[in-house]
Amino acid sequence: MQKVAPKTIGLIAGNGQYPLIFAGKARERGHRVVAVAVRGETESGIEELADKVHWIEVTDLERLTEYLKSEGVTDVVMAGQIKHKKLFSGFKPDPALAFILATAPDKRADTLLKAVAKYLARKGLTLLSSKTYLSDLIPSRGVLTRRNPSPEQEADIRFGFELAKKVSALDVGQAVAVKAKAVVAVEAMEGTDDMIRRAFQVAGPGIVIVKVSKAKQDVRFDVPCIGLKTVQALADAQTGVLAIEAGETLILERERVLCEADTRGVCIVAV
């Protein structure tokens, strides 16, 4: 019987644990993983989990496509965030990325990533869902920790969920901080963890954080997720409750995250 060669899948690796977890899951399924990692963003651990790693600068869109094509890649997964604020810190894009930035109607993350996806498609690279191989990390509805939200916190969750959905539809951010049905902070370019810290400085302990998906979420590059650092930020800010959208949000390192939440008295609920 002829042995079938493993499928090669490309990984555009951003920061955090997300790309590392994806690489591990893909290899468990027998795939060969070729990662393009971004200097200053991607964790060095990607070297141990991917079969091949090419390192680039955040500005190297042309080099990214060349590396993937040279490895015979056609299917690509984008996992992990690239900090949007890099656009304002001495950013010098290559010609392909410069063209996208010059012709984009605005500089929102959604706008730029969709333009990048079109560029990749023209080069014969298809972006798959960022949820690929990670369905076991997406919780269904219910309280996920030992601690339950109080009636007052449940009211804040309902209030915050509706608000977060409206904010996310504008591609501003995917999370809000509320307290006693008052808006404390809205996530923007800084990300959820920094928003939590900012909200604590404004309103002190007892804040409720609500994180949702967009109404028209493009799952190729924009999936809401939380991880260990999120729980640590919540605990440090004496934030009692995090509500995430059920069926849409990834919990990276799920067992560790929920164990840490229980240890530090944080309630996580999927709604």
QUIMOPE-V641021 format. One record per residue. RES is the residue in three letters. OMEGA is omega in whole degrees, -180 to 180 (* if undefined). Layout:
res:RES omega:OMEGA
res:RES omega:OMEGA
//
This chain:
res:MET omega:-177
res:GLN omega:179
res:LYS omega:-179
res:VAL omega:179
res:ALA omega:180
res:PRO omega:177
res:LYS omega:176
res:THR omega:179
res:ILE omega:-179
res:GLY omega:178
res:LEU omega:170
res:ILE omega:-168
res:ALA omega:174
res:GLY omega:-176
res:ASN omega:177
res:GLY omega:-176
res:GLN omega:-175
res:TYR omega:-179
res:PRO omega:179
res:LEU omega:179
res:ILE omega:179
res:PHE omega:-179
res:ALA omega:179
res:GLY omega:-180
res:LYS omega:-180
res:ALA omega:-180
res:ARG omega:175
res:GLU omega:180
res:ARG omega:175
res:GLY omega:-180
res:HIS omega:171
res:ARG omega:-176
res:VAL omega:174
res:VAL omega:-177
res:ALA omega:167
res:VAL omega:-174
res:ALA omega:-175
res:VAL omega:179
res:ARG omega:-180
res:GLY omega:180
res:GLU omega:-172
res:THR omega:177
res:GLU omega:-179
res:SER omega:179
res:GLY omega:178
res:ILE omega:180
res:GLU omega:-178
res:GLU omega:-172
res:LEU omega:177
res:ALA omega:179
res:ASP omega:-180
res:LYS omega:-180
res:VAL omega:172
res:HIS omega:-179
res:TRP omega:179
res:ILE omega:169
res:GLU omega:-178
res:VAL omega:-178
res:THR omega:-168
res:ASP omega:180
res:LEU omega:-180
res:GLU omega:-180
res:ARG omega:177
res:LEU omega:-179
res:THR omega:180
res:GLU omega:180
res:TYR omega:-178
res:LEU omega:180
res:LYS omega:-179
res:SER omega:180
res:GLU omega:180
res:GLY omega:-178
res:VAL omega:171
res:THR omega:179
res:ASP omega:-174
res:VAL omega:173
res:VAL omega:176
res:MET omega:-177
res:ALA omega:-180
res:GLY omega:-176
res:GLN omega:165
res:ILE omega:-173
res:LYS omega:-179
res:HIS omega:-176
res:LYS omega:176
res:LYS omega:177
res:LEU omega:-175
res:PHE omega:-177
res:SER omega:178
res:GLY omega:-176
res:PHE omega:179
res:LYS omega:-174
res:PRO omega:173
res:ASP omega:-175
res:PRO omega:-178
res:ALA omega:180
res:LEU omega:177
res:ALA omega:178
res:PHE omega:179
res:ILE omega:-179
res:LEU omega:-178
res:ALA omega:-175
res:THR omega:-180
res:ALA omega:179
res:PRO omega:175
res:ASP omega:-176
res:LYS omega:175
res:ARG omega:-177
res:ALA omega:-178
res:ASP omega:-179
res:THR omega:-177
res:LEU omega:-178
res:LEU omega:177
res:LYS omega:177
res:ALA omega:177
res:VAL omega:179
res:ALA omega:178
res:LYS omega:178
res:TYR omega:179
res:LEU omega:180
res:ALA omega:178
res:ARG omega:179
res:LYS omega:178
res:GLY omega:-179
res:LEU omega:-178
res:THR omega:177
res:LEU omega:176
res:LEU omega:176
res:SER omega:177
res:SER omega:176
res:LYS omega:-176
res:THR omega:178
res:TYR omega:-173
res:LEU omega:-175
res:SER omega:-179
res:ASP omega:179
res:LEU omega:-179
res:ILE omega:-174
res:PRO omega:170
res:SER omega:-172
res:ARG omega:175
res:GLY omega:175
res:VAL omega:-173
res:LEU omega:-178
res:THR omega:179
res:ARG omega:-178
res:ARG omega:178
res:ASN omega:175
res:PRO omega:176
res:SER omega:176
res:PRO omega:180
res:GLU omega:178
res:GLN omega:176
res:GLU omega:177
res:ALA omega:177
res:ASP omega:178
res:ILE omega:179
res:ARG omega:178
res:PHE omega:-177
res:GLY omega:-179
res:PHE omega:180
res:GLU omega:180
res:LEU omega:-179
res:ALA omega:178
res:LYS omega:180
res:LYS omega:179
res:VAL omega:-178
res:SER omega:179
res:ALA omega:178
res:LEU omega:-178
res:ASP omega:175
res:VAL omega:179
res:GLY omega:-176
res:GLN omega:-178
res:ALA omega:175
res:VAL omega:173
res:ALA omega:-180
res:VAL omega:177
res:LYS omega:-179
res:ALA omega:180
res:LYS omega:172
res:ALA omega:179
res:VAL omega:-179
res:VAL omega:-178
res:ALA omega:176
res:VAL omega:179
res:GLU omega:175
res:ALA omega:-173
res:MET omega:-174
res:GLU omega:-179
res:GLY omega:-173
res:THR omega:-174
res:ASP omega:178
res:ASP omega:176
res:MET omega:178
res:ILE omega:180
res:ARG omega:179
res:ARG omega:-180
res:ALA omega:179
res:PHE omega:178
res:GLN omega:-178
res:VAL omega:-168
res:ALA omega:178
res:GLY omega:-176
res:PRO omega:174
res:GLY omega:-180
res:ILE omega:173
res:VAL omega:178
res:ILE omega:177
res:VAL omega:-178
res:LYS omega:-174
res:VAL omega:171
res:SER omega:176
res:LYS omega:179
res:ALA omega:178
res:LYS omega:-176
res:GLN omega:173
res:ASP omega:-172
res:VAL omega:177
res:ARG omega:-176
res:PHE omega:-173
res:ASP omega:179
res:VAL omega:178
res:PRO omega:179
res:CYS omega:174
res:ILE omega:180
res:GLY omega:-176
res:LEU omega:-180
res:LYS omega:178
res:THR omega:180
res:VAL omega:179
res:GLN omega:177
res:ALA omega:178
res:LEU omega:-178
res:ALA omega:-180
res:ASP omega:-180
res:ALA omega:180
res:GLN omega:180
res:THR omega:-170
res:GLY omega:-170
res:VAL omega:169
res:LEU omega:176
res:ALA omega:178
res:ILE omega:-178
res:GLU omega:-179
res:ALA omega:177
res:GLY omega:-176
res:GLU omega:-170
res:THR omega:176
res:LEU omega:169
res:ILE omega:-179
res:LEU omega:-175
res:GLU omega:-169
res:ARG omega:-177
res:GLU omega:179
res:ARG omega:-179
res:VAL omega:-177
res:LEU omega:176
res:CYS omega:178
res:GLU omega:178
res:ALA omega:179
res:ASP omega:-179
res:THR omega:-175
res:ARG omega:172
res:GLY omega:179
res:VAL omega:175
res:CYS omega:174
res:ILE omega:-178
res:VAL omega:177
res:ALA omega:-174
res:VAL omega:*
//
